[in-house]
Amino acid sequence: MSIKPKIVVLGAGYAGLKTTRELTKLLSPEEADIVLVNKHNYHYETTWLHEVAAGTINPNQARFMISDVINPNRVRLIYDAVEEVNTEDQRIILENGEITYDYLVIALGFESNTFGIKGMEENAFAIVDIDSSRLIREHIELQFAKYKSDEETDESSLTILVGGAGFTGIEFAGELAERVPQLCKKYDIDRRKVKIINVEAMPTILPMFDKDLVSYAMKSLEDRGVEFRLGAAINECTEDSFIIGEDNEEIKAGTIVWTGGVTGNSVLGKSGFELTRGKVTVDGDLRAPGYENVFILGDCAWVMDEEAGRPFPPTAQAAMQHASTCANNIQALLYGEPLQKFVFEDRGTVASLGVTDGIGSVFSGTPLKGKSAAAMKKVVDNRSIFLLGGTKILLKKGKIRPF
């Protein structure tokens, strides 16, 4: 009697969850056992976390139960934290046990990267998951409540510092521009007393967009009260401030959020994989170099764009495309067939600047801004939910409400 191969997927983010779903479509229960390991019993939309952190959506809208989209009778679901992968023994060490594998998919997502900035890890919040985002939301509102009730509170407690002007930092600032007026009304605080300050070492925001769209984004945010400090390196983060620039200027704040960088999950390093800036540069078929049966996807992987000579951007759309290629390649391995090379299909990029504003470049470079970009952003978000959870989850969690 033959023993079925065991396929283990680590992580239920965009790449891991979609890989699992694809495998259940490609392989029958008789062909392979599939195991999905995830720290929590839910999947969360990483690209929605800035909204949770600002308080413009409820945390529950950004997540759904894994068992609602993966049949536990078809896939073994293990809710546990991954500590290390022993590739020599093909064994995964979990916080509460161990599991072996024949084929492994590592899609454990990202961790915050502070680039060694003094005090940043200890003193700043980071938008990395549902819990960390909810803490930011609660902390911001607490500052408003304390300011209203405590006569000795300094106005700097109402300042929100955002470190980093990439996707997460700018989208978070846009959501704050929506949320702050609501909090001011709730706590009867003059809007002019609240500052939202974005600090970035580079001379521009959102470098992936062209200058006209960047200019539009900056003006839109500035018109709604966001201040920018560009070309200002953060030298240190204290308990209540950034120290920036050559003159070590101190900017006081009641809330400090770091969005300036991420890296692959630390399990990669603990497991002995060769890393480049915290990620594994995978082969064209998405396998880890030197391993026939280990795939690495999503934020854990650098997938090279050979024409450009650099990795493809680590986006949600790329992660879900990794998943399709990975699932097909695992099926190919099972039957000794040739593996596919990953080909990225760029469907464009859209950044939100709040509920009704945004910028984007779609359909081979067509620029979008304003409400049309915001509408496209909702289409992108809804497509993600649909691909991962189907119609039921889309109707339950999707952004289908009008402006």
Helices and strands as residue ranges (DSSP letters): E 6-10, H 14-26, E 33-38, E 42-44, G 46-48, H 49-54, G 59-62, E 63-65, G 66-68, E 76-79, E 82-86, E 91-94, E 97-100, E 103-106, E 110-112, H 120-123, E 125-126, H 130-149, G 155-158, E 160-163, H 167-187, G 191-193, E 196-200, H 211-223, E 226-230, E 234-238, E 241-244, E 249-252, E 255-258, E 262-264, H 267-270, E 280-281, E 294-296, G 298-300, E 301-302, E 304-305, E 310-311, H 316-334, E 348-352, E 358-362, E 366-369, H 371-397
